[in-house]
Amino acid sequence: MAAVGNSYLAEAIAYSRYAFTQWHREPSAPSYGCFDRQYWGWKKKDLPDAALQQAIALILRLADHTGETRSLPPLLDAYVSFMRRIQRTDGSFDQIYPYEKAPGVVHDILSSLIFLWRSPLLSQPSRLDLEGVMARAVDYALRSDEKHGEIANHFAHYAWELINYGETFANEAAQAGGRRYLDRTLALFNGREGWFREYDGADAGYQSRCIAFLSRVAEQTGDEQVWSVLGRAGGFLDRMTMPDGSFHPMLGVRSTALTYVSGFERLALRFPELARLADRVHAAWAVGRSLTPGLLDFENGLRIADDAYDAAELRERRLVLGDRGRMAADDALAAFDLPEAGLSRRCVEAGSATRTIHVATRLGGVVIVHDCQSDEEARLAFEDSGYLVELSDGSRWVMRHAGSGAQINVGDSEISLEAGFVRALHEDMSSLQLLLLRSLNLTVLRSQFVGDLFKKLVVRRLISGRQHLPLSCRRRIAIEAGRVVLEDRFGIPSSVAARLKGARLLRCRRAIANHMASSRYFQPQEMELQQPWTEELPVELVDGLTVRREVPAADSAAQIPSISRA
């Protein structure tokens, strides 16, 4: 993909105008200044989401680019007044429920508040009020912690927010707190393979967010250790960027295709060998292959739009300097194996195209195939995330889960593994459950200790919990002469056979066992690929039979062949 122009700024400006739609600009309303339209407009919630208030940065960035500032000062004063009103007495803010006591909400909004504090459009009384809001918020953030999981992109974010605040206001405690989060982030780095741990493994989408914040820290502090880590992390992202320039959600443990773009531009300025990666990411953004803000919910869209402003500025600087170095074109499609992450890529010639095959063995044997006619043209050709079994009791069991697959053989022309089935953790909230939750929010969960314990229980129930079905699938992926053949053979103990009476067996393009709210954003590639989302198969196949299918040739219009039994 060629490096042409700069599409980041146009998308960021467009989304900033959308942010105005979310902003309550009615001076007679009590929530004047709020950015949560679901709260102030549709009255669907009983409290505003404080994390959405970071959208104020988009308003100010838009004003900087357009010069349309005359109407803003009263609105900015209203915003500060609203933030002061919704802040709890301990300095915390709520996002989902009352008395949430989550330090992450403070970190979500802190940079935007600093951005506003620096704006000449803000009145001096509001500036002083805002200083107090930030000081109380940072004091709370330093007294609390995130304990429900090891999530590298969160820790990198918190490190940046506290270091940035500490340097802005000469606050040594904040800088020290930021350094502690930085150390925790670096402790989650796998230096052998270049990835940061997100709960249970590697996730390229969230690693793009991680490097966006870490590269800000490195740029501001000049920390050479962080730059060294970022160079290796960029190499991992280069491998995990699909030939069309996007991330594929089924290859990451958190199932994300989100792309934070500023980190790629900072890496390209620092490491000439990563310039081509930054260009591929930009080209994918320009043609809608990656998740641009307009495809996302407001919370994620505003974050990526804000990041895109930084990326636009960095890209302009890089284009002025000129490309200082590039990888050879073939390097972007080189085969690799990352055994600790459980990720592999193979590349073969298939007619006039180069076919790339990505396999996630630790995630139950996910297979993703792209056909590349040239560096400028690549298409998703096939995707498979294994099987789903639905028992007669309504429980659902899925192959794709972190750690569900164990490698048997990883060779040049064959990859084989054995995967188990894990119970799907997705569930919906009932009215009774919501009432119970609100009762707890207003009583025992107001305790920081109890609230932190509750978050751990929620994560275990929806994300990290594991209940296994005694059913296995041995998968073999054969790659030869441009052909990709999948062979699946199920193994079932006699003790489980009775449970499969009345069950359904589905082959799935994209299915995950655990709940991830940041997944399932629409990618146009999903519709372009002429492959059913799910296919129901005879459940009798689990009785030791082999399911064999071949991915169609790159230049063939044929669909995936029917199943054969060996």
WOFEN-V973983 format. One record per residue. RES is the residue in one small letter. PSI is psi as a letter, one per 30 degrees, with the letter a starting at -180 (none if undefined). OMEGA is omega in radians with two decimals (999 if undefined). Layout:
# WOFEN-V973983
res->(RES | RES)
psi->(PSI | PSI)
omega->(OMEGA | OMEGA)
This chain:
# WOFEN-V973983
res->(m | a | a | v | g | n | s | y | l | a | e | a | i | a | y | s | r | y | a | f | t | q | w | h | r | e | p | s | a | p | s | y | g | c | f | d | r | q | y | w | g | w | k | k | k | d | l | p | d | a | a | l | q | q | a | i | a | l | i | l | r | l | a | d | h | t | g | e | t | r | s | l | p | p | l | l | d | a | y | v | s | f | m | r | r | i | q | r | t | d | g | s | f | d | q | i | y | p | y | e | k | a | p | g | v | v | h | d | i | l | s | s | l | i | f | l | w | r | s | p | l | l | s | q | p | s | r | l | d | l | e | g | v | m | a | r | a | v | d | y | a | l | r | s | d | e | k | h | g | e | i | a | n | h | f | a | h | y | a | w | e | l | i | n | y | g | e | t | f | a | n | e | a | a | q | a | g | g | r | r | y | l | d | r | t | l | a | l | f | n | g | r | e | g | w | f | r | e | y | d | g | a | d | a | g | y | q | s | r | c | i | a | f | l | s | r | v | a | e | q | t | g | d | e | q | v | w | s | v | l | g | r | a | g | g | f | l | d | r | m | t | m | p | d | g | s | f | h | p | m | l | g | v | r | s | t | a | l | t | y | v | s | g | f | e | r | l | a | l | r | f | p | e | l | a | r | l | a | d | r | v | h | a | a | w | a | v | g | r | s | l | t | p | g | l | l | d | f | e | n | g | l | r | i | a | d | d | a | y | d | a | a | e | l | r | e | r | r | l | v | l | g | d | r | g | r | m | a | a | d | d | a | l | a | a | f | d | l | p | e | a | g | l | s | r | r | c | v | e | a | g | s | a | t | r | t | i | h | v | a | t | r | l | g | g | v | v | i | v | h | d | c | q | s | d | e | e | a | r | l | a | f | e | d | s | g | y | l | v | e | l | s | d | g | s | r | w | v | m | r | h | a | g | s | g | a | q | i | n | v | g | d | s | e | i | s | l | e | a | g | f | v | r | a | l | h | e | d | m | s | s | l | q | l | l | l | l | r | s | l | n | l | t | v | l | r | s | q | f | v | g | d | l | f | k | k | l | v | v | r | r | l | i | s | g | r | q | h | l | p | l | s | c | r | r | r | i | a | i | e | a | g | r | v | v | l | e | d | r | f | g | i | p | s | s | v | a | a | r | l | k | g | a | r | l | l | r | c | r | r | a | i | a | n | h | m | a | s | s | r | y | f | q | p | q | e | m | e | l | q | q | p | w | t | e | e | l | p | v | e | l | v | d | g | l | t | v | r | r | e | v | p | a | a | d | s | a | a | q | i | p | s | i | s | r | a)
psi->(k | l | j | k | a | j | f | e | e | e | e | e | e | e | f | e | e | e | e | e | e | f | k | j | g | j | f | f | k | f | g | k | f | k | g | j | e | f | e | f | d | f | h | f | l | g | l | k | j | f | f | f | f | f | f | f | e | e | e | e | e | e | e | e | f | f | g | i | f | e | f | e | e | e | e | e | e | e | e | e | e | e | e | e | e | f | k | l | f | g | f | l | l | k | e | e | l | k | h | e | h | j | f | e | e | e | e | e | f | e | e | e | e | e | e | e | e | f | k | f | f | k | l | e | e | e | e | e | e | e | e | e | e | e | e | e | e | e | e | e | e | f | f | a | l | j | g | f | l | j | j | e | e | e | e | e | e | e | e | e | e | e | e | e | e | e | e | e | g | h | j | e | e | e | e | e | e | e | e | e | e | e | e | e | e | f | f | g | k | j | f | e | f | g | l | k | k | j | d | g | a | k | j | e | e | f | e | e | e | e | f | e | e | e | f | e | e | e | e | e | f | g | j | f | e | e | e | e | e | e | e | e | e | e | e | e | e | e | e | f | k | l | f | g | g | l | k | k | f | f | f | k | f | g | h | k | g | k | j | k | f | e | e | e | e | e | e | e | e | e | j | e | f | g | e | e | e | e | e | e | e | e | e | e | e | e | g | g | f | l | j | l | e | f | g | l | l | e | e | e | e | e | e | e | e | e | e | e | e | e | e | e | e | e | e | e | e | e | e | e | f | l | k | f | l | l | l | k | e | f | f | f | g | k | l | l | k | i | e | e | f | h | k | l | k | k | k | l | k | j | b | g | l | k | k | k | j | k | k | j | e | f | h | g | h | k | k | k | k | k | k | j | e | a | f | f | j | k | k | k | f | k | k | k | g | a | l | k | k | j | l | f | g | f | k | k | k | k | e | j | k | k | g | f | k | k | k | e | k | j | a | e | g | k | k | l | l | k | k | a | k | k | k | k | g | k | l | l | k | l | e | e | e | e | e | e | e | e | e | e | e | f | c | f | f | f | k | e | e | e | e | e | e | e | e | e | e | e | e | e | e | f | e | f | k | k | k | k | k | i | k | l | k | j | k | k | j | k | j | k | h | f | k | j | k | k | k | k | k | k | k | k | l | f | f | f | e | e | f | f | k | g | l | k | k | k | k | k | e | j | k | k | e | l | k | j | f | g | a | g | k | k | k | f | f | e | f | f | j | i | k | k | e | l | k | k | l | k | f | f | f | f | h | g | l | k | k | k | l | k | k | l | l | e | g | k | g | k | l | k | l | l | k | l | k | none)
omega->(-3.07 | 3.07 | -3.08 | 2.98 | -3.09 | -3.08 | -3.09 | -3.04 | -3.10 | 3.14 | -3.14 | 3.13 | 3.14 | -3.12 | 3.09 | 3.08 | 3.07 | 3.13 | 3.09 | 3.12 | -3.13 | -3.02 | 3.14 | -3.05 | 3.13 | -3.02 | -3.13 | -3.06 | 3.12 | -3.13 | 3.05 | -3.13 | -3.07 | 3.14 | -3.12 | -3.09 | 3.09 | 3.14 | -3.01 | -3.08 | -3.03 | 3.08 | -3.13 | -3.05 | 3.14 | 3.05 | 3.13 | 3.08 | -3.09 | -3.11 | -3.13 | -3.09 | 3.04 | 3.13 | 3.13 | 3.12 | 3.12 | 3.11 | -3.11 | 3.11 | 3.10 | 3.12 | 3.11 | -3.06 | -3.08 | -3.06 | -3.12 | -2.97 | -2.95 | -3.08 | -2.95 | -3.00 | 3.11 | 3.12 | 3.11 | 3.07 | 3.12 | 3.12 | -3.14 | 3.10 | 3.12 | 3.13 | 3.12 | -3.11 | -3.06 | 3.12 | 3.08 | -3.09 | 3.11 | 3.11 | -3.09 | 3.06 | 3.11 | 3.07 | -3.03 | -3.10 | -3.09 | 3.12 | -3.03 | 3.10 | 3.13 | -3.13 | -3.12 | 3.14 | 3.07 | -3.12 | 3.12 | -3.00 | -2.94 | -3.13 | 3.12 | 3.10 | 3.08 | 3.11 | 3.10 | -3.14 | -3.14 | -3.03 | 3.06 | 3.14 | -3.10 | 3.14 | -3.10 | 3.08 | 3.12 | 3.11 | 3.11 | 3.07 | -3.12 | 3.07 | 3.12 | 3.10 | -3.12 | -3.12 | 3.12 | -3.13 | -3.13 | 3.08 | 3.10 | -3.10 | 3.13 | 3.12 | -3.07 | -3.11 | 3.04 | -2.99 | -3.01 | 3.10 | 3.08 | -2.98 | -2.96 | -3.07 | 3.07 | -3.10 | 3.10 | 3.10 | -3.11 | 3.10 | -3.13 | -3.07 | -3.09 | 3.10 | 3.13 | 3.10 | -3.11 | 3.14 | -3.14 | -3.04 | 3.12 | -3.11 | -3.07 | 3.14 | 3.12 | 3.12 | 3.12 | 3.09 | 3.09 | 3.12 | 3.10 | 3.09 | 3.09 | 3.12 | 3.12 | 3.09 | -3.11 | 3.10 | 3.12 | -3.09 | 3.04 | -3.06 | -3.13 | -3.06 | 2.98 | -3.11 | 3.08 | -3.11 | 3.04 | -2.99 | -2.97 | -3.12 | -3.04 | 3.07 | -3.03 | -3.14 | 3.12 | 3.05 | 3.07 | 3.06 | 3.13 | -3.10 | 3.06 | -3.14 | -3.14 | 3.13 | 3.02 | 3.10 | -3.12 | -3.13 | -3.08 | -3.05 | -3.08 | -3.10 | -3.09 | 3.09 | 3.13 | 3.11 | 3.14 | 3.10 | -3.11 | 3.10 | 3.12 | 3.10 | 3.07 | 3.09 | 3.09 | -3.14 | 3.09 | 3.11 | -3.03 | 3.00 | -3.11 | -3.13 | 3.11 | 3.07 | -3.13 | 2.92 | 3.09 | -3.01 | -3.07 | -3.12 | -3.14 | -3.06 | 3.12 | 2.98 | -3.07 | 3.01 | 3.12 | 3.13 | 2.98 | -2.86 | -3.05 | -3.13 | 3.13 | -3.14 | 3.07 | 3.11 | -3.13 | 3.09 | -3.09 | -3.05 | -3.10 | -3.10 | 3.12 | 3.12 | -3.12 | 3.08 | 3.12 | 3.12 | 3.11 | 3.13 | 3.13 | -3.13 | 3.10 | 3.08 | -3.05 | -3.11 | 3.06 | 3.09 | 3.08 | -3.05 | 3.07 | -3.04 | -3.09 | 3.13 | -2.97 | 2.98 | -3.01 | -3.08 | 3.14 | 3.14 | -3.11 | 3.11 | -3.08 | 3.06 | 3.11 | 3.09 | -3.12 | 3.05 | 3.10 | -3.12 | 3.14 | 3.13 | 3.14 | -3.13 | 3.09 | 3.11 | -3.11 | -3.14 | 3.07 | 3.13 | -3.10 | 3.13 | -3.11 | 3.14 | -3.14 | 2.96 | 2.99 | -3.06 | -3.09 | -3.09 | -3.11 | -3.10 | -3.14 | 3.07 | 3.08 | 3.00 | 3.06 | -2.98 | -3.11 | 3.04 | -3.09 | -3.10 | 3.13 | 3.00 | 3.03 | -3.12 | 3.13 | 3.04 | -3.14 | -3.07 | -3.14 | -3.05 | 2.91 | -3.11 | 3.08 | -3.13 | 3.05 | 3.14 | 3.07 | -3.06 | -3.14 | -3.12 | 3.03 | 3.08 | 3.06 | 3.12 | 3.12 | -3.09 | 3.01 | 3.00 | -3.03 | 3.07 | 3.11 | 3.10 | -3.10 | -3.00 | 3.10 | 3.13 | 3.03 | -3.07 | -3.04 | 3.01 | -3.08 | 3.10 | 3.03 | -2.96 | 3.04 | 3.07 | 3.08 | -3.12 | -3.09 | 3.10 | 3.12 | 3.12 | -3.12 | -3.05 | -2.96 | 3.10 | -2.97 | 3.10 | -3.12 | 3.10 | -3.10 | -3.12 | 3.09 | -3.12 | 3.00 | 3.14 | 3.06 | -3.13 | -3.11 | -3.06 | 3.13 | 3.02 | 3.14 | -3.08 | 3.02 | -3.08 | 3.05 | 3.14 | -3.11 | -3.13 | 3.10 | -3.04 | -3.12 | 3.04 | 3.13 | 3.13 | 3.04 | 3.10 | -3.14 | 3.11 | 3.12 | 3.09 | 3.11 | 3.14 | 3.13 | 3.11 | 3.10 | 3.13 | -3.04 | -3.11 | -2.96 | -3.10 | 3.04 | 3.03 | 3.14 | -3.12 | -3.13 | 3.12 | 3.11 | 3.11 | 3.12 | 3.13 | 3.10 | 3.14 | 3.11 | 3.12 | 3.13 | -3.09 | -3.01 | -3.01 | -2.98 | -3.13 | -3.13 | 3.01 | -2.97 | 2.97 | -3.11 | 3.12 | -3.12 | 3.08 | 3.06 | -3.06 | 3.07 | 3.09 | 3.14 | -3.08 | -3.09 | 3.06 | 3.12 | -3.13 | 3.03 | -3.09 | 3.07 | 3.05 | -3.13 | 3.10 | -3.08 | 3.04 | -3.06 | 3.08 | -3.10 | -3.11 | -3.09 | -3.03 | -3.10 | -3.12 | -3.10 | 3.09 | -3.10 | -3.12 | 3.04 | 3.10 | -3.11 | 2.97 | -2.96 | 3.00 | -3.13 | 3.11 | 3.12 | -3.06 | -3.04 | -3.09 | 3.06 | -3.09 | -3.10 | 3.06 | 3.05 | 2.99 | -3.01 | 3.00 | -3.14 | 3.14 | -3.13 | -3.10 | -3.11 | 3.13 | -3.11 | -3.12 | -3.11 | -3.14 | 3.02 | 3.07 | 3.13 | -3.10 | 3.07 | -3.11 | 3.11 | -3.14 | -3.11 | -3.10 | 3.01 | 3.13 | -3.10 | 3.08 | -3.09 | 3.06 | -3.08 | 3.06 | -3.12 | 3.10 | -3.07 | -3.08 | -3.13 | 3.09 | -3.09 | 3.08 | 3.11 | -3.08 | 3.07 | -3.13 | 2.97 | -3.13 | -3.14 | 999)
